[in-house]
Amino acid sequence: MNPSMSLKIAHFYPDLLNLYGDRGNLITLMKRCEWRGITCTVQAVSLGQAFDASQYDLAFLGGGQDYEQNLLQDDFLSQKGQSIIDAVEDGFVFLCVCGGYQLMGRYYQETNGERIECLGALDIYTEAEEKRLIGDSVSESRHLSSAGYDPLLVGFENHAGRTYLGKQVQPLALVRKGGGNNGQDQTEGAIHNNTYCTYYHGSFLPKNPGMADLLIEKALKRRYKQFEQLMQLDCQMENNARNYLLSCK
């Protein structure tokens, strides 16, 4: 591995969106880069700050409570919206979790029927229900398998929103255990170009090292055209956590 390689991550609204320890996703990306001799830095992109995708390699948008998401709604759509849409279509690498996943869609409909406009970067929409989907979840991703990674994904979900995918996106995985996107069609998360979305908290990436490595690989391939593959790492501790969750009934 070339020690001069580097990766720069944009962390959207870290002061507002950090439910369920989602910051652990960034720690995972940074450590898995560090262990390979890749320099990885994270820069906050919050209220009033523009987003220029050319300055980054990967972006993370986490989840928050309704109050925090309402605070950033106008900034996300008006200040950063078009640049994010353009980046998604250009194949920039995004990881969006729960509330961040919902914000990337067309709209979020509350239980009272009121529709909240979202960015529209992805062909998805979300409708809230009174009963939340809560608990540990396991799903299987053909996308990960086709890229040479372990297809099983594990995580913790806690969301009232039911997300439905349009024709322009594919599910990240199919649910084996849990609610997934909407508790009906057995899909979990969404993929469009290099944008990856999920409802898995807990954090998501520490327990899914293959997913973390896929994101790093995608980002490095965009920056370094001659890059081929990542050096393998020992994932014994991560796999112990995964195996424990997989063994729970």
C-alpha positions in Angstrom: 0.0 0.0 0.0 1.3 3.4 -1.0 1.8 5.3 2.3 1.2 8.6 0.5 -2.5 7.7 -0.1 -5.0 9.8 1.7 -8.7 10.1 2.3 -10.8 13.1 3.3 -14.2 12.7 4.8 -17.0 15.3 5.1 -19.1 14.9 8.2 -22.4 16.6 7.8 -23.8 18.3 11.0 -21.8 16.5 13.6 -23.1 19.0 16.2 -26.7 18.0 15.4 -26.8 14.5 14.1 -25.2 11.8 16.2 -27.9 9.4 17.5 -26.9 5.9 18.8 -23.2 6.5 18.6 -23.2 7.0 14.8 -19.9 8.8 15.1 -18.4 5.4 15.5 -18.8 5.0 11.7 -16.2 7.7 11.2 -13.8 6.2 13.8 -14.1 2.8 12.0 -13.2 4.4 8.6 -10.3 6.3 10.1 -8.8 3.3 11.9 -9.2 1.0 9.0 -7.3 3.5 6.9 -4.7 4.1 9.5 -4.0 0.4 9.8 -3.2 0.3 6.1 -1.0 3.4 6.2 -3.6 5.6 4.5 -3.9 9.1 6.0 -7.6 9.8 6.8 -9.0 13.2 8.0 -12.5 14.3 8.9 -13.9 17.8 8.4 -17.2 19.0 9.8 -19.7 20.6 7.4 -22.4 22.2 9.4 -25.0 25.0 9.3 -24.0 27.9 6.9 -21.1 26.0 5.4 -21.1 25.1 1.7 -20.3 21.6 0.5 -17.7 21.3 -2.3 -17.4 17.6 -3.2 -14.1 18.2 -5.0 -12.5 18.8 -1.6 -13.5 15.4 -0.2 -13.5 11.7 -1.1 -16.4 10.5 1.1 -19.3 12.0 3.1 -21.2 10.8 6.1 -24.7 12.0 7.0 -26.1 10.5 10.3 -29.4 10.5 12.1 -31.0 12.8 14.6 -34.2 13.5 16.4 -37.0 15.5 14.8 -36.0 18.7 16.5 -32.4 18.6 15.2 -33.5 17.6 11.7 -35.9 20.5 11.6 -33.1 22.9 12.5 -31.0 21.9 9.6 -33.7 21.3 7.0 -33.5 24.6 5.2 -29.7 24.6 5.3 -29.5 21.1 3.9 -31.9 21.8 1.0 -31.0 25.4 0.1 -27.4 25.8 1.1 -26.0 22.4 0.2 -28.8 20.7 -1.8 -27.8 21.1 -5.4 -24.1 20.4 -4.7 -25.1 17.1 -2.9 -27.5 16.1 -5.8 -24.7 16.8 -8.3 -22.2 14.8 -6.2 -24.6 11.8 -5.9 -25.1 11.7 -9.7 -21.3 12.0 -10.3 -20.6 8.9 -8.2 -19.3 10.6 -5.1 -19.3 8.2 -2.1 -21.9 8.8 0.6 -23.0 6.9 3.7 -26.3 8.0 5.0 -27.9 6.5 8.2 -31.5 6.6 9.3 -32.5 10.3 9.4 -29.8 11.1 6.9 -31.2 8.4 4.7 -34.7 9.9 4.9 -33.4 13.4 4.2 -31.8 12.2 0.9 -35.3 11.1 -0.4 -38.2 13.0 -1.9 -40.3 13.6 1.2 -41.1 12.5 4.7 -44.8 12.2 5.7 -45.6 12.5 9.3 -48.3 10.5 11.1 -50.7 13.5 10.8 -50.4 13.5 7.0 -48.1 16.5 6.8 -45.4 16.1 4.2 -41.9 17.5 4.8 -39.9 18.2 1.6 -36.6 16.4 1.5 -33.7 16.8 -0.9 -34.8 14.4 -3.7 -31.3 13.1 -4.4 -32.7 9.6 -4.2 -35.9 8.1 -5.6 -37.3 7.2 -2.2 -40.0 8.4 0.1 -40.8 7.9 3.8 -44.1 7.7 5.6 -44.2 7.6 9.4 -46.3 5.2 11.5 -47.1 5.2 15.2 -45.4 1.8 15.8 -41.6 1.9 15.6 -39.4 -0.8 14.1 -36.9 -1.5 16.9 -34.4 -4.2 17.5 -31.4 -6.1 16.3 -31.5 -6.8 12.6 -29.7 -9.0 10.1 -29.7 -8.7 6.3 -27.9 -10.1 3.3 -26.4 -7.9 0.6 -25.8 -9.3 -2.9 -24.0 -6.0 -3.7 -21.4 -6.7 -1.0 -21.1 -10.3 -2.2 -20.5 -9.3 -5.8 -17.8 -6.9 -4.6 -16.0 -9.7 -2.8 -17.1 -8.9 0.7 -19.1 -10.8 3.4 -22.8 -10.3 2.4 -24.2 -10.4 5.9 -25.0 -7.1 7.6 -25.9 -6.7 11.2 -27.1 -3.7 13.1 -29.7 -2.1 15.4 -32.8 -0.3 14.0 -35.1 2.2 15.7 -37.3 4.2 13.3 -41.0 5.1 12.9 -40.5 6.0 9.2 -41.3 3.4 6.6 -39.1 4.0 3.5 -40.1 2.9 0.0 -37.7 2.6 -2.9 -38.4 3.9 -6.4 -37.2 2.4 -9.6 -33.9 4.4 -9.7 -32.5 2.8 -6.5 -31.7 -0.7 -5.4 -31.9 -2.1 -1.8 -28.6 -2.4 0.0 -29.7 -5.8 1.4 -32.6 -8.2 2.0 -33.8 -8.7 5.6 -33.3 -12.0 7.3 -34.4 -10.7 10.8 -35.9 -7.3 11.6 -38.1 -4.7 9.9 -35.7 -3.2 7.4 -37.0 -0.2 5.3 -40.7 -0.7 6.0 -41.4 -4.0 7.6 -43.2 -5.2 4.5 -41.0 -5.8 1.4 -37.9 -7.3 3.2 -35.6 -4.6 1.9 -33.0 -2.8 4.0 -31.3 0.4 2.9 -30.7 1.8 -0.6 -28.0 2.2 -3.2 -27.8 4.7 -6.0 -24.4 5.1 -7.8 -22.0 5.3 -4.8 -24.5 6.5 -2.3 -25.2 3.9 0.4 -28.1 4.3 2.9 -29.2 2.2 5.9 -31.4 2.2 9.0 -28.7 0.4 10.9 -27.3 2.2 14.0 -25.2 0.8 16.7 -22.8 1.9 15.1 -23.2 0.4 11.6 -19.6 0.1 10.4 -17.7 -1.3 13.4 -19.7 -4.6 13.2 -19.6 -4.6 9.4 -16.0 -4.2 8.3 -16.7 -5.4 4.8 -19.1 -2.5 4.3 -16.5 -0.1 5.7 -13.8 -1.4 3.4 -16.2 -1.2 0.4 -16.7 2.5 1.1 -13.0 3.1 1.5 -12.3 1.2 -1.7 -14.9 3.1 -3.7 -13.5 6.4 -2.5 -9.8 5.5 -3.2 -10.7 4.3 -6.7 -12.2 7.7 -7.5 -9.1 9.5 -6.3 -6.4 7.1 -7.4 -7.2 5.7 -10.9 -4.5 3.0 -10.6 -5.7 1.8 -7.2 -6.8 -1.9 -7.3 -7.6 -3.3 -3.9 -7.2 -2.9 -0.1 -4.7 -4.8 2.0 -6.5 -7.4 4.1 -6.9 -6.8 7.8 -7.4 -9.1 10.8 -11.1 -8.8 11.7 -11.3 -11.3 14.6 -12.8 -8.8 17.1 -15.3 -7.5 14.6 -16.3 -11.0 13.6 -16.7 -12.0 17.3 -19.3 -9.1 17.6 -21.0 -10.2 14.4 -21.2 -13.8 15.4 -22.7 -13.0 18.8 -25.5 -11.0 17.1 -26.0 -13.7 14.5 -26.3 -16.3 17.3 -29.0 -14.3 19.2 -32.6 -15.5 18.5 
